[in-house]
Amino acid sequence: MITYIKLFLVTLHLMFCSTLALISAIFDRSNRTYFWISRLLSYGGLFLSGIKLTTSGLENFDKSKPHVYVSNHSSMYDILAMQASFPDDAVIIFKKELAKIPIFGWALQLGPYIVIDRQKADRAMESLDRAKQTIINEGISVLVFAEGTRSKSGEVMPFKRGAFYLAARVGYPIIPVSISGTAAIMPKGKLRINPGTIHVHYDKPIITENMNGRQSEKDLMEQVRQIIIANKKD
């Protein structure tokens, strides 16, 4: 019963914040209100779910400069944890299927976040090229869940190339981010919210300016993946 109450309250909060975000996306082209609402959504969602959030590693990088955050992904709560722990505003790259969800998806699509078609490689790369222009023009950070989808087991799956293709072209440093605890709180495919604590760790930035070619991207992919695995607490 408690789980259903939590789900109801979180869903209600999500729809309320999504409606506000949708309105702000139409009238505030600076997106400042949109990012503020995103944080409100995340803090409120974690509170209503009875979930604690701890963060470490923010001292590892200059928070006044834009970065490409690369994170593991095993639960919907990863998004809330990241938005609540971000030291700066950051756009998120999300799969196009989410854009079909009424109100929530519309807010995602109209806002500064970047939609990507995972099924068609050429369209995916076009989306990443548009993302490049957006984050360069705005001087803003970007978050990529490098596995491309949520892990059912909580283990870090092989990475997709997108984050590293993007980082190579914008020249922003990559920051490996390890999220721990979300797989146990709300596993993929389960409508159940378990109590717990989420820990987000930000590692030191990795310079990408000297990346040249696909092999260097692949080498960096594995380097970042191993850092994320090493810093996970579960």
C-alpha positions in Angstrom: 0.0 0.0 0.0 2.8 2.4 0.9 4.4 1.8 -2.5 1.2 2.7 -4.3 0.9 5.9 -2.3 4.5 6.8 -3.1 3.9 6.1 -6.8 0.7 8.2 -6.8 2.4 11.2 -5.1 5.5 11.0 -7.2 3.4 10.8 -10.4 1.3 13.8 -9.3 4.4 15.8 -8.6 5.9 14.8 -11.9 2.8 15.9 -13.8 2.7 19.2 -11.9 6.4 20.0 -12.5 6.1 18.9 -16.1 3.2 21.3 -16.7 5.3 24.1 -15.2 8.3 23.1 -17.3 6.1 23.0 -20.5 4.8 26.5 -19.8 8.3 27.8 -19.0 9.7 26.3 -22.2 7.2 28.3 -24.2 7.7 31.7 -22.5 11.3 31.6 -21.1 13.7 31.0 -23.9 16.7 31.5 -21.5 15.7 28.1 -19.9 16.6 29.4 -16.5 13.1 28.7 -15.1 13.1 25.3 -16.8 16.3 24.2 -15.1 15.0 25.5 -11.7 11.8 23.4 -12.2 14.0 20.4 -13.1 15.7 20.7 -9.7 12.3 21.1 -8.0 11.1 17.9 -9.7 14.1 16.0 -8.6 14.3 17.2 -5.0 10.5 16.7 -4.6 10.6 13.2 -6.2 13.3 12.0 -3.9 11.6 13.4 -0.8 8.2 11.9 -1.7 9.9 8.6 -2.3 11.7 8.6 1.1 15.1 8.4 -0.6 18.3 10.1 0.7 20.9 11.5 -1.7 24.6 11.9 -1.0 27.2 13.4 -3.3 31.0 13.4 -3.4 33.8 14.5 -5.7 32.4 18.0 -6.5 35.8 19.4 -5.5 37.4 17.4 -8.4 36.6 20.0 -11.1 35.9 23.6 -11.9 32.1 24.0 -11.6 32.1 27.3 -13.5 33.1 25.5 -16.8 31.0 23.2 -19.0 31.6 19.5 -19.1 30.3 16.3 -20.6 29.0 14.2 -17.7 29.1 10.5 -18.5 27.1 8.2 -16.1 25.9 4.7 -15.6 22.1 4.1 -15.7 20.0 1.4 -14.0 16.9 3.2 -12.8 14.6 6.1 -13.5 15.9 7.5 -10.2 19.3 8.1 -11.9 17.7 11.1 -13.6 16.4 12.6 -10.3 19.7 12.0 -8.6 21.7 13.6 -11.3 19.5 16.7 -11.6 19.5 17.1 -7.8 23.3 16.8 -7.6 24.3 18.8 -10.6 26.7 21.7 -9.6 25.6 23.6 -12.7 22.8 23.5 -15.3 23.1 20.7 -17.8 21.0 19.3 -20.6 20.2 15.6 -20.8 20.2 13.5 -23.9 17.1 11.3 -23.9 15.6 8.6 -26.1 12.8 9.7 -28.4 10.3 7.2 -26.9 10.1 9.5 -23.8 8.9 12.4 -25.9 5.6 10.5 -26.5 4.6 10.6 -22.9 1.8 13.2 -22.5 2.9 16.5 -20.7 6.2 15.0 -19.4 7.4 14.1 -22.9 6.2 17.4 -24.4 8.1 19.3 -21.7 11.2 17.3 -22.5 10.9 18.0 -26.2 10.1 21.7 -26.0 12.9 22.3 -23.4 16.6 22.5 -23.8 17.1 18.7 -23.5 18.2 16.7 -26.6 16.2 13.9 -28.2 18.0 11.1 -29.9 16.7 8.3 -32.1 18.6 5.2 -31.0 17.2 3.0 -33.7 18.7 4.9 -36.6 22.4 5.6 -36.5 22.4 8.5 -39.0 19.6 10.3 -37.1 21.4 9.7 -33.8 24.5 11.3 -35.2 22.5 14.2 -36.5 21.0 14.7 -33.0 24.5 14.7 -31.5 25.7 17.3 -34.0 22.7 19.5 -33.0 23.6 18.9 -29.4 27.1 20.0 -30.2 25.8 23.3 -31.5 23.5 23.8 -28.6 26.0 23.3 -25.9 28.7 25.3 -27.6 26.4 28.2 -28.3 25.0 28.1 -24.7 28.2 27.2 -23.0 26.3 24.6 -21.1 27.1 21.1 -19.7 25.5 17.9 -21.0 24.7 14.6 -19.4 24.9 11.3 -21.3 23.9 7.9 -19.9 26.6 6.1 -21.9 25.0 2.6 -21.8 22.2 3.8 -23.9 19.5 2.2 -21.7 18.9 1.1 -18.2 20.8 -1.9 -16.9 18.5 -4.6 -15.4 21.1 -6.0 -13.1 22.7 -2.8 -12.0 26.0 -3.8 -13.5 27.6 -1.3 -15.9 27.0 -2.5 -19.4 29.2 -1.7 -22.4 29.1 1.9 -23.5 27.7 3.4 -26.7 29.8 5.7 -28.7 27.6 8.8 -28.6 29.0 10.6 -25.5 32.5 10.2 -26.7 31.7 11.3 -30.3 30.1 14.4 -28.8 32.9 15.1 -26.3 35.5 14.9 -29.1 33.7 17.5 -31.2 32.9 20.1 -28.5 36.3 19.7 -26.7 34.7 19.6 -23.3 36.4 17.5 -20.6 34.5 14.3 -19.7 33.6 13.7 -16.0 32.9 10.1 -15.2 29.9 9.9 -12.8 29.1 6.8 -10.7 25.6 6.4 -9.4 25.1 3.8 -6.7 21.9 2.5 -5.0 19.2 3.2 -7.7 19.0 -0.3 -9.0 17.8 -1.5 -5.6 15.4 1.4 -5.1 13.5 1.0 -8.4 14.8 -1.8 -10.7 14.1 -1.6 -14.4 10.6 -2.9 -15.2 9.4 -2.8 -11.6 6.7 -0.4 -10.3 8.1 -0.6 -6.8 9.9 2.1 -4.8 12.1 0.7 -2.1 13.6 2.9 0.6 17.4 3.6 0.4 20.2 6.0 -0.3 21.5 7.1 -3.6 25.2 8.1 -3.9 26.5 10.1 -6.8 30.3 10.4 -7.2 31.9 12.9 -9.6 35.5 11.8 -10.7 38.2 14.0 -12.1 37.8 15.5 -15.6 39.4 13.8 -18.6 40.7 16.0 -21.3 39.3 15.2 -24.8 40.9 17.9 -27.0 43.6 15.4 -28.3 41.2 12.7 -29.3 41.7 11.7 -32.9 39.7 9.0 -34.6 37.3 6.2 -33.6 40.0 4.1 -31.9 40.8 7.0 -29.5 37.1 7.3 -28.7 36.9 3.5 -28.0 39.9 3.7 -25.7 38.4 6.6 -23.8 35.1 4.7 -23.6 36.7 1.9 -21.8 38.8 4.2 -19.6 35.7 6.0 -18.4 33.7 2.8 -17.9 36.4 1.4 -15.7 36.5 4.5 -13.6 32.7 4.5 -13.1 32.8 0.8 -12.1 35.7 1.4 -9.6 33.7 4.2 -7.9 30.4 2.4 -7.6 29.4 1.4 -4.1 27.2 -1.5 -5.1 
